[in-house]
Amino acid sequence: MVVFFLLTLPLKYLYIICKIKNIFMDIDKHFSVIPLSSSNYRQALSVALTIFKSDPNSKEWIPNSYQKAVFPDRYIGEVNTYAYWILWDNIAKKIIGVTGLYTQNKDRKHCFWLGWLGILQEYRGRSLGKYLFEWTQQEAVRRNKLYLRLQTSNLHYATTAVALYQKQGCREIKRQQEKLKHSSYYSIFMEKKLV
């Protein structure tokens, strides 16, 4: 039945289906998700700051989060958990994406927050953002959390991210107005129930 259906499709649609199938098969071969560590910290930080260069908070928040993940002994008394990973291109031998999970005091028993998920510009459009989001979501499930929450914005650079999160089943739970020097924007808080 499936073969008959595929044979009745116009050639361009069959080509698209094959391309999508190959993308996901190739992702597991060509890319690896690796924990952020002291040996890849500087390169990962550079990639993350490149990905999020338009975010007004990235220069402060990304290094702070990465340091807490890689050097937890420097933060005695920190009750939250920070875990970050890189998406490694096995062929080009470089970091091409980042992701993370962290907790907040108010909901840390049942929830992880998505931390700085992004893909370098030249690697976008290959479903790698979706792949990395799904991988991160499964990591939250593996660590026994009920919810995955995230904070993004309505700034121009975040529209693709918001669309990805919505397609992955995240729903908006809150908007909060933020101020910049000469303008304002909204932080968008989203949530996905994991189990």
Residue, then its C-alpha position, 0 to 999 in steps of 0.5 A: m500500500v505504501v509503495f503504491f502511494l509513493l509511486t503515485l506521487p509526482l517526482k518532486y514530492l518523492y524527491i522531497i520525502c527522500k531528502i527528509k528521510n536522508i537528513f534524519m538518517d545522516i544526522d546520527k552519522h554526521f553529528s554527535v551531541i557531546p557534553l560541555s566540558s573544560s576542553n571544549y568550553r572556549q570554542a562552545l562559548s564562542v559558537a554560542l555567542t555567535i549564534f545569539k549575538s542579537d540577544p541583548n542578554s547573551k554576553e552576560w547570561i551564556p558565560n554565567s550559565y556555561q561556567k556553572a555547568v563546567f565549573p560547579d565547584r566554584y559555585i558552592g551553595e548553588v542549588n540549581t542544576y546546569a547542564y549544557w551540550i554541543l552539537w559536533d560536526n563529525i566531518a568538519k570537526k567543529i561545534i555547530g550548535v549548542t543546547g542546555l538544561y537548567t533548573q530554577n528554584k521555583d520549579r526545580k523538582h519537576c521542571f527543566w528550563l531549555g538553555w540557549l539552544g541554537i544552530l550556527q547560521e550556515y547549518r540552519g535549514r537542515s532540521l538540526g534545530k529540531y533534532l537538537f530540541e528533541w534530543t534535549q527534551q529526551e534528556a529532560v525525560r531521562r532526568n525524570k522531569l515532568y515539564l520543559r519550559l523555555q524563555t524566548s522573545n518576540l524580537h526578529y531573530a527569535t521568530t524561527a525559534v518560536a515556530l520550532y517550539q510551537k511545532q514541537g508541542c510547546r505552548e505559550i504560558k506568559r508574556q512579559q514586557e522587557k525594556l531596552k535603551h530605546s525600545s521594548y520587547y516581550s519575553i515569551f515563556m513556553e512550556k511542554k508537558l513531557v510525560 
